[in-house]
Amino acid sequence: PPGAGKTRLAIELARHVRESFPDGVVVVTLAELTDESLVLPAIARSVGLFDVPATDLSSALANFLAGQRRLLVLDNFEHVIGASKDVSHLVSNAPDVAVLVTSRAPLGVASEQRYPLEPLPVPAAGTTDGDSAPIQTNPAVQLFIDRARAIEPGFPATTQDLDATVAICRLLDGLPLAIELAAARLGSLTAPTILSRLTEHPDERLFLLRTESRDGVARHQTLRHAIQWSQSLLHPAEVRLLADMSVLVGGASLDAILAIVSPDPADLPSPSAGRLPEDGWGMSAMRPVPEAPSSGDVLNRLGSLVENSLVLRRSFPDGETRFTMLETIRAYGMELLNARGDTADIRRRHASYYSRLAAELAPAMRGIVADQLLKRLDADLPNIREALQFLSESGEVADALSLLVNLEYFWWLQGYRLEGLTWLRRLLEANGQRIPETEIAGDQLAGALTMAGHLSALSGDDVGAGGYLADAITLARVHGPVRSETDALHHLAVLARARGDDDRASEYWIDASRKAGANKLTYRQGISFWHLGLLACDRLDYVSATQWLSEARSVFEANVMPIGRALVQFTEGAAEMVAGNLLVARGLIEGSIRDLTTYGSSTGLMYATGTLAELEFLEGNASLALDAAERSNYQMRQLGQERGMSRNLITLGHASIGLGDYSRARRAYLDALRRSLPAERLPAIGAAMLGMASLTSGTQEVDRQKWTLPTNLPTSRTCLEAAQVLYRTVRRPLALVERKHARDTGIAFPDPASASVTPTPAPWFSDGDALPPGVPVDEHPLPDLKTVLTLARSLAATIGQRGTV
């Protein structure tokens, strides 16, 4: 039943059994979700799975969790009961994963085992004050006393207090939420007075109605009476504010409350207030126009709601204060609002406020205060969802898209990519068809398609991303804005670079930088220059790298963009690594990390830390390299940017071999393969295959059993052939860390930078036993790309097998 303490019990149970689940316990809160399609993305984000297209999420999540001993706690499932089939599929395909669900309604699936939760036991009838010690240890009484002492530290001060407490707990049938609401009244009433009110006004008691009905109406009666009892202590204007605030989901700031509060028709205006015709212009009859309450009035009414425990006030270290309601109280407030008849008007005020907020904050999300703004928006995510839901239901697609696109950096950097993409697809595509340009302005559609391409790429759908971005560029060149075109070119460049098509990536970034410069889009111009510098570093082209980075630094310094300047600084360190100036590189990279930490740029910090890991490895500091790579990957997981983890995983694998931990190295390489294969990101796959070759060659070959490496791993020859094909396909030179790793492990690997794409013999091998009879070793052909990718996929599939750490 509502208020029985399902969430608290589930979390306590998870705490007690966590040692039985070596892969961890994850709590997924669903109370603020209203759309069942968001349940799987919420679970995936909580367990650390990001780079998966939304269409494949169900199977991908089951595959990701398969073989794990993990407990998932899904809290408040009744809001999204339609997603029960997704949970059933997950349980069926990941049998070692246990799922604990709290819900007011059964899921109705075959694998469900129900555990009805009873109220707390109460003292037996006839218990007297002479039994005070046993009474105070009764769970229901103890809950009341604990909550009471938060208000009155010495409670119970008298035997009358204790007797009243026992009677109250009995009257409330031991229901935890009802007990807590009653105890909260001690701020204004004594315990005997609370008891007197309950006994003298039976309609104000909280009865626990036992019913099997799934509609929840009967079971809500008890909580409704509790809230009605609290409401009876309020002024009508305070009740109106309670109803207005019911549109706020998950709490809100005072500014949001002031924006949505409605004028009360009962409040007559002053004589100077404006008036409108009663029956139309030109009519003599006039009606009063109610004035919106002043901010002072709202503050007074809000204070009363807080004092009466209908609204909770929470303060945060940054000085912000937020006001929240229990979901049951919010639901009651929504009933009041619906009965009043102006729900749509209040929801529109709510949507307008969050649309304005998103528009105001959008430009600053790339600046020094970006992290603070993103955290603020994270707290308001339930309200953003509510605003999007209202605008979508109302057919206001253009306004919904504006809100969505203004929050692009939020969806990206806070790890809500799949959710942002789900909203975009819902708004852009109805019945499988793209929304026509006649229904939305071309420039706005171009921006939405650019964002769809960006989020699709981040979610692993490179093909879908390419389609969105190509359409965005076509629209932007006709309708504008140039910003959408430059952003789309940038995202296409990122896709091309991930595939290993460096020439195409370079063309896109150069085009984007020119258009951005011509239209005074300084940030976008600087970012394009920075990426060109990064690309030159990967090509080991020191001259070009320093030239592009100098251009980027000039743009960022001229426009006072310290985060951009710090990004350039660690990349200049990467360029010095190419030149062999490791001491200079360290000073630049560590200086950049200090600045990025100061400015609070989590995104920049994770990339700079990954570059530091590579520097430590080049200097022979395997332990420090491993530590930095792990820190960078942790930061990427926190921000939902796991797409960039493959490079760190390769460094981590190399460092692990340097420390003699071959099992850890194997896991790192296979994880890098698993993340890189869906979109066929060839450079990362090549580096991982080269790493796998080092695990099956030289002295490591005889240590399989010692390091729990399975005996079915391919040989060094096979992995090296695969790596050669991949590197030659992308025409990219061997990276610095791969060069050092090959030297350290004794692997002969020719520089593929200037080699032909056509497979050539592999002359460094001498074991000709596997060759067909009569074929000389030096004429052994390399496999084609398709065969190499098939081998890589079969390797990645072993990540869950015995031997993985």
BELVENCOR-V322909 format. One record per residue. RES is the residue in three letters. SS is DSSP state (H for helix, E for strand, - for the rest). D_FIRST is the distance of its C-alpha to the first C-alpha in Angstrom with 1 decimal. Layout:
res = (RES:RES)
ss = (SS:SS)
d_first = (D_FIRST:D_FIRST)
This chain:
res = (PRO:PRO:GLY:ALA:GLY:LYS:THR:ARG:LEU:ALA:ILE:GLU:LEU:ALA:ARG:HIS:VAL:ARG:GLU:SER:PHE:PRO:ASP:GLY:VAL:VAL:VAL:VAL:THR:LEU:ALA:GLU:LEU:THR:ASP:GLU:SER:LEU:VAL:LEU:PRO:ALA:ILE:ALA:ARG:SER:VAL:GLY:LEU:PHE:ASP:VAL:PRO:ALA:THR:ASP:LEU:SER:SER:ALA:LEU:ALA:ASN:PHE:LEU:ALA:GLY:GLN:ARG:ARG:LEU:LEU:VAL:LEU:ASP:ASN:PHE:GLU:HIS:VAL:ILE:GLY:ALA:SER:LYS:ASP:VAL:SER:HIS:LEU:VAL:SER:ASN:ALA:PRO:ASP:VAL:ALA:VAL:LEU:VAL:THR:SER:ARG:ALA:PRO:LEU:GLY:VAL:ALA:SER:GLU:GLN:ARG:TYR:PRO:LEU:GLU:PRO:LEU:PRO:VAL:PRO:ALA:ALA:GLY:THR:THR:ASP:GLY:ASP:SER:ALA:PRO:ILE:GLN:THR:ASN:PRO:ALA:VAL:GLN:LEU:PHE:ILE:ASP:ARG:ALA:ARG:ALA:ILE:GLU:PRO:GLY:PHE:PRO:ALA:THR:THR:GLN:ASP:LEU:ASP:ALA:THR:VAL:ALA:ILE:CYS:ARG:LEU:LEU:ASP:GLY:LEU:PRO:LEU:ALA:ILE:GLU:LEU:ALA:ALA:ALA:ARG:LEU:GLY:SER:LEU:THR:ALA:PRO:THR:ILE:LEU:SER:ARG:LEU:THR:GLU:HIS:PRO:ASP:GLU:ARG:LEU:PHE:LEU:LEU:ARG:THR:GLU:SER:ARG:ASP:GLY:VAL:ALA:ARG:HIS:GLN:THR:LEU:ARG:HIS:ALA:ILE:GLN:TRP:SER:GLN:SER:LEU:LEU:HIS:PRO:ALA:GLU:VAL:ARG:LEU:LEU:ALA:ASP:MET:SER:VAL:LEU:VAL:GLY:GLY:ALA:SER:LEU:ASP:ALA:ILE:LEU:ALA:ILE:VAL:SER:PRO:ASP:PRO:ALA:ASP:LEU:PRO:SER:PRO:SER:ALA:GLY:ARG:LEU:PRO:GLU:ASP:GLY:TRP:GLY:MET:SER:ALA:MET:ARG:PRO:VAL:PRO:GLU:ALA:PRO:SER:SER:GLY:ASP:VAL:LEU:ASN:ARG:LEU:GLY:SER:LEU:VAL:GLU:ASN:SER:LEU:VAL:LEU:ARG:ARG:SER:PHE:PRO:ASP:GLY:GLU:THR:ARG:PHE:THR:MET:LEU:GLU:THR:ILE:ARG:ALA:TYR:GLY:MET:GLU:LEU:LEU:ASN:ALA:ARG:GLY:ASP:THR:ALA:ASP:ILE:ARG:ARG:ARG:HIS:ALA:SER:TYR:TYR:SER:ARG:LEU:ALA:ALA:GLU:LEU:ALA:PRO:ALA:MET:ARG:GLY:ILE:VAL:ALA:ASP:GLN:LEU:LEU:LYS:ARG:LEU:ASP:ALA:ASP:LEU:PRO:ASN:ILE:ARG:GLU:ALA:LEU:GLN:PHE:LEU:SER:GLU:SER:GLY:GLU:VAL:ALA:ASP:ALA:LEU:SER:LEU:LEU:VAL:ASN:LEU:GLU:TYR:PHE:TRP:TRP:LEU:GLN:GLY:TYR:ARG:LEU:GLU:GLY:LEU:THR:TRP:LEU:ARG:ARG:LEU:LEU:GLU:ALA:ASN:GLY:GLN:ARG:ILE:PRO:GLU:THR:GLU:ILE:ALA:GLY:ASP:GLN:LEU:ALA:GLY:ALA:LEU:THR:MET:ALA:GLY:HIS:LEU:SER:ALA:LEU:SER:GLY:ASP:ASP:VAL:GLY:ALA:GLY:GLY:TYR:LEU:ALA:ASP:ALA:ILE:THR:LEU:ALA:ARG:VAL:HIS:GLY:PRO:VAL:ARG:SER:GLU:THR:ASP:ALA:LEU:HIS:HIS:LEU:ALA:VAL:LEU:ALA:ARG:ALA:ARG:GLY:ASP:ASP:ASP:ARG:ALA:SER:GLU:TYR:TRP:ILE:ASP:ALA:SER:ARG:LYS:ALA:GLY:ALA:ASN:LYS:LEU:THR:TYR:ARG:GLN:GLY:ILE:SER:PHE:TRP:HIS:LEU:GLY:LEU:LEU:ALA:CYS:ASP:ARG:LEU:ASP:TYR:VAL:SER:ALA:THR:GLN:TRP:LEU:SER:GLU:ALA:ARG:SER:VAL:PHE:GLU:ALA:ASN:VAL:MET:PRO:ILE:GLY:ARG:ALA:LEU:VAL:GLN:PHE:THR:GLU:GLY:ALA:ALA:GLU:MET:VAL:ALA:GLY:ASN:LEU:LEU:VAL:ALA:ARG:GLY:LEU:ILE:GLU:GLY:SER:ILE:ARG:ASP:LEU:THR:THR:TYR:GLY:SER:SER:THR:GLY:LEU:MET:TYR:ALA:THR:GLY:THR:LEU:ALA:GLU:LEU:GLU:PHE:LEU:GLU:GLY:ASN:ALA:SER:LEU:ALA:LEU:ASP:ALA:ALA:GLU:ARG:SER:ASN:TYR:GLN:MET:ARG:GLN:LEU:GLY:GLN:GLU:ARG:GLY:MET:SER:ARG:ASN:LEU:ILE:THR:LEU:GLY:HIS:ALA:SER:ILE:GLY:LEU:GLY:ASP:TYR:SER:ARG:ALA:ARG:ARG:ALA:TYR:LEU:ASP:ALA:LEU:ARG:ARG:SER:LEU:PRO:ALA:GLU:ARG:LEU:PRO:ALA:ILE:GLY:ALA:ALA:MET:LEU:GLY:MET:ALA:SER:LEU:THR:SER:GLY:THR:GLN:GLU:VAL:ASP:ARG:GLN:LYS:TRP:THR:LEU:PRO:THR:ASN:LEU:PRO:THR:SER:ARG:THR:CYS:LEU:GLU:ALA:ALA:GLN:VAL:LEU:TYR:ARG:THR:VAL:ARG:ARG:PRO:LEU:ALA:LEU:VAL:GLU:ARG:LYS:HIS:ALA:ARG:ASP:THR:GLY:ILE:ALA:PHE:PRO:ASP:PRO:ALA:SER:ALA:SER:VAL:THR:PRO:THR:PRO:ALA:PRO:TRP:PHE:SER:ASP:GLY:ASP:ALA:LEU:PRO:PRO:GLY:VAL:PRO:VAL:ASP:GLU:HIS:PRO:LEU:PRO:ASP:LEU:LYS:THR:VAL:LEU:THR:LEU:ALA:ARG:SER:LEU:ALA:ALA:THR:ILE:GLY:GLN:ARG:GLY:THR:VAL)
ss = (-:-:-:-:-:H:H:H:H:H:H:H:H:H:H:H:H:H:H:H:-:-:-:-:E:E:E:E:E:-:-:-:-:-:-:-:-:H:H:H:H:H:H:H:H:H:H:-:-:-:-:-:-:H:H:H:H:H:H:H:H:H:H:H:H:-:-:-:-:-:E:E:E:E:E:-:H:H:H:H:H:H:H:H:H:H:H:H:H:H:H:H:H:-:-:-:-:E:E:E:E:-:-:-:-:-:-:-:-:-:-:-:-:-:-:-:-:-:-:-:-:-:-:-:-:-:-:-:H:H:H:H:H:H:H:H:H:-:H:H:H:H:H:H:H:H:H:H:H:-:-:-:-:-:-:-:-:-:H:H:H:H:H:H:H:H:H:H:H:H:H:-:-:-:-:H:H:H:H:H:H:H:H:H:H:H:H:-:-:-:H:H:H:H:H:H:H:H:H:H:-:H:H:H:-:-:-:-:-:-:-:-:-:-:-:-:H:H:H:H:H:H:H:H:H:H:H:H:H:H:H:-:-:-:-:H:H:H:H:H:H:H:H:H:H:-:-:-:-:-:-:E:E:H:H:H:H:H:H:H:-:-:-:-:-:-:-:-:-:-:-:-:-:-:E:E:E:-:-:-:-:-:-:-:-:E:E:E:-:-:-:-:-:-:H:H:H:H:H:H:H:H:H:H:H:H:H:-:-:-:-:E:E:E:E:-:-:-:-:-:E:E:E:E:-:-:H:H:H:H:H:H:H:H:H:H:H:H:H:H:-:-:H:H:H:H:H:H:H:H:H:H:H:H:H:H:H:H:H:H:H:H:H:H:H:H:-:-:-:H:H:H:H:H:H:H:H:H:H:-:H:H:H:H:H:H:H:H:H:H:H:H:H:-:-:-:H:H:H:H:H:H:H:H:H:H:-:H:H:H:H:H:H:-:-:-:H:H:H:H:H:H:H:H:H:H:H:H:E:E:-:-:E:E:-:-:H:H:H:-:-:H:H:H:H:H:H:H:H:H:H:H:H:H:H:H:H:H:-:-:-:H:H:H:H:H:H:H:H:H:H:H:H:H:H:H:H:H:H:-:-:H:H:H:H:H:H:H:H:H:H:H:H:H:H:H:H:H:H:-:-:H:H:H:H:H:H:H:H:H:H:H:H:H:H:H:H:H:-:-:-:H:H:H:H:H:H:H:H:H:H:H:H:H:H:H:H:H:-:-:-:H:H:H:H:H:H:H:H:H:H:H:H:H:H:H:H:H:-:-:-:H:H:H:H:H:H:H:H:H:H:H:H:H:H:H:H:H:H:-:-:H:H:H:H:H:H:H:H:H:H:H:H:H:H:H:H:H:H:-:-:H:H:H:H:H:H:H:H:H:H:H:H:H:H:H:H:H:-:-:-:H:H:H:H:H:H:H:H:H:H:H:H:H:H:H:H:H:-:-:-:H:H:H:H:H:H:H:H:H:H:H:H:H:H:H:H:H:-:-:-:H:H:H:H:H:H:H:H:H:H:H:H:H:H:H:H:-:-:-:-:H:H:H:H:H:H:H:H:H:H:H:H:H:H:-:-:H:H:H:H:H:H:-:-:-:-:-:-:-:-:-:-:-:-:H:H:H:H:H:H:H:H:H:H:H:H:H:H:H:-:-:-:-:-:H:H:H:H:H:H:H:H:H:H:-:-:-:-:-:-:-:-:-:-:-:-:-:-:-:-:-:-:-:-:-:-:H:H:H:-:-:-:-:-:-:H:H:H:-:-:-:-:-:H:H:H:H:H:H:H:H:H:H:H:H:H:H:H:H:-:-:-:-:-)
d_first = (0.0:3.8:6.3:5.7:8.7:8.5:11.6:13.5:13.2:14.3:17.2:18.2:18.3:20.3:22.6:23.4:24.2:26.0:29.4:28.7:28.5:32.0:31.4:28.6:24.8:23.7:20.4:20.0:17.8:16.9:15.0:18.4:19.6:19.7:22.2:21.4:25.1:24.5:22.2:25.2:27.3:24.6:24.4:28.2:28.8:26.6:28.6:31.9:32.9:34.5:37.7:36.5:36.8:33.6:34.7:35.0:31.9:29.9:32.9:34.0:30.7:30.7:34.3:33.8:31.2:33.1:34.4:32.2:30.1:27.3:23.5:21.5:18.1:16.5:13.8:11.5:13.0:11.2:14.0:16.7:15.6:19.3:20.4:19.0:22.6:23.9:21.7:23.0:26.5:26.2:25.1:27.9:30.5:29.7:29.0:29.3:26.4:23.1:19.9:16.6:13.9:10.4:8.7:5.9:8.9:11.5:14.7:16.9:19.7:22.1:21.6:17.9:16.8:13.2:11.8:8.7:7.6:8.3:8.8:12.3:15.2:17.2:21.0:22.4:23.9:27.5:27.3:30.0:31.0:33.5:30.8:29.8:29.9:27.4:25.2:25.1:24.0:20.9:17.9:16.3:19.8:20.7:18.0:19.2:22.7:22.4:21.1:23.7:26.5:26.0:27.2:29.4:30.7:32.0:29.0:29.0:32.7:33.1:32.0:30.9:28.4:27.1:27.0:25.1:22.6:22.0:21.7:19.3:16.9:17.2:16.8:13.5:12.3:12.1:9.0:10.6:10.5:11.8:14.3:15.5:16.1:18.0:20.0:21.0:22.8:25.3:27.3:28.5:27.6:28.2:25.7:27.6:27.5:23.8:23.5:26.2:24.5:21.2:23.3:25.8:23.5:20.9:19.6:18.5:16.2:12.5:11.4:8.1:8.7:8.3:9.4:10.5:11.3:11.0:12.0:8.7:11.1:10.2:6.5:8.2:10.7:9.7:9.9:12.8:14.6:14.3:16.0:18.4:19.4:20.3:21.9:24.2:25.9:26.9:30.1:29.8:31.2:28.3:25.8:27.7:27.6:23.8:23.7:26.4:24.6:21.5:23.6:23.9:21.5:21.1:23.4:27.1:30.5:32.2:34.5:31.8:30.4:34.0:34.6:31.7:31.9:33.3:36.1:35.3:37.5:37.7:39.5:43.1:45.3:48.4:51.7:52.3:49.2:49.6:49.5:49.2:50.7:48.5:49.9:51.4:54.2:57.3:55.7:56.4:52.9:50.8:47.2:45.9:44.1:41.2:41.5:38.7:37.7:39.6:38.1:38.7:36.7:33.8:33.9:34.0:31.0:29.1:30.0:28.5:25.2:25.3:26.4:23.5:20.9:19.9:21.8:22.4:25.9:26.8:30.4:31.9:35.2:36.9:36.5:34.0:31.2:28.0:25.5:21.8:18.7:15.0:13.6:11.6:14.9:16.9:15.1:16.0:19.4:19.8:19.4:22.1:24.2:24.0:25.0:27.9:29.2:30.3:27.5:30.1:32.4:30.0:28.9:32.6:33.3:30.6:32.1:35.6:34.8:33.5:36.4:38.9:37.4:37.7:41.2:42.2:40.9:42.1:45.7:44.7:42.5:45.7:47.0:46.8:43.6:41.8:39.4:38.3:37.8:35.8:33.4:33.0:32.3:29.8:27.8:28.0:27.3:24.0:26.1:28.9:26.7:25.6:29.3:30.3:27.7:29.0:32.7:32.2:30.6:33.3:36.0:37.3:38.1:40.9:38.7:35.9:38.5:40.1:36.8:36.2:39.8:40.1:37.4:39.1:39.7:36.1:34.8:37.6:37.7:34.0:33.4:31.6:34.4:32.5:30.2:33.3:35.1:32.3:32.4:36.2:36.5:34.1:36.4:39.7:39.3:38.2:38.5:40.3:42.9:43.7:43.4:47.0:48.9:49.4:45.7:45.8:48.6:50.4:50.2:46.4:46.0:48.2:46.0:42.8:44.6:45.8:42.3:41.2:44.0:43.3:39.6:40.5:43.1:40.8:38.3:41.1:42.1:45.7:46.9:44.4:45.1:48.8:48.4:46.4:48.9:51.9:50.7:49.9:53.4:55.0:53.1:53.7:57.4:57.6:55.1:54.5:53.2:55.1:52.2:50.3:53.3:53.9:50.2:50.4:53.6:52.1:49.2:51.6:53.7:50.8:50.1:53.8:54.1:51.2:53.0:56.2:58.0:59.3:62.1:59.7:57.3:60.3:61.4:58.0:57.8:61.4:60.8:57.6:59.5:62.4:60.2:58.1:61.3:63.0:60.0:59.4:56.1:56.9:53.6:53.6:57.3:56.9:54.0:56.2:59.0:56.8:55.6:59.2:60.0:57.2:58.5:62.0:60.9:59.4:62.7:64.5:66.4:66.9:69.2:66.9:63.9:65.6:66.8:63.4:61.7:64.4:63.7:60.0:60.7:63.1:60.4:57.7:60.1:61.7:58.3:56.9:54.1:53.8:51.0:53.1:56.1:54.1:53.1:56.8:57.7:55.9:57.2:60.7:60.0:59.2:62.5:64.4:62.9:64.5:67.8:67.5:67.2:64.3:65.0:65.0:61.8:60.0:60.9:59.6:56.3:55.5:56.5:54.2:51.2:51.9:52.0:48.9:47.0:48.4:47.4:43.9:44.6:42.2:43.4:47.1:46.4:45.0:48.1:50.5:49.0:49.4:53.1:53.5:52.3:55.1:57.6:56.7:57.2:60.6:61.7:60.8:57.9:55.6:53.1:52.9:52.6:49.7:47.9:48.5:47.4:44.1:43.6:44.3:41.9:39.1:39.8:39.7:36.4:34.9:36.3:35.5:39.2:39.5:42.2:44.7:43.9:46.4:49.4:47.9:47.0:50.7:51.9:49.4:50.7:54.3:53.7:51.9:55.0:57.1:55.2:55.4:51.7:52.2:48.7:47.2:49.8:49.0:45.3:46.2:48.6:46.3:43.5:46.0:47.0:43.4:42.8:46.2:46.6:44.3:46.4:49.6:50.3:53.6:54.7:51.6:51.9:55.5:54.9:52.3:54.7:57.4:55.1:54.4:58.2:58.6:56.2:58.5:61.9:64.2:63.2:59.5:60.4:61.1:58.0:55.4:54.4:54.4:52.0:49.9:51.1:50.9:54.3:53.7:53.9:56.6:59.8:61.0:63.3:60.6:58.4:61.4:62.5:59.1:59.1:62.6:61.7:58.8:60.8:63.7:61.6:60.3:63.7:62.0:63.7:62.2:60.0:61.2:58.6:59.4:63.1:62.7:60.4:62.9:65.7:63.7:62.9:66.3:65.1:67.8:66.3:68.6:67.7:66.4:66.9:70.1:69.9:69.9:66.7:68.5:67.6:70.5:71.5:69.8:72.9:71.3:70.3:72.7:70.7:72.0:70.8:68.1:70.5:72.1:75.6:78.4:76.2:77.2:74.5:75.4:74.8:71.3:69.3:65.9:63.0:61.8:58.7:56.6:57.3:56.5:53.1:52.4:53.3:51.1:48.1:48.7:48.9:45.6:43.9:44.8:42.6:40.0:42.7:43.7:45.8:43.6:42.6)
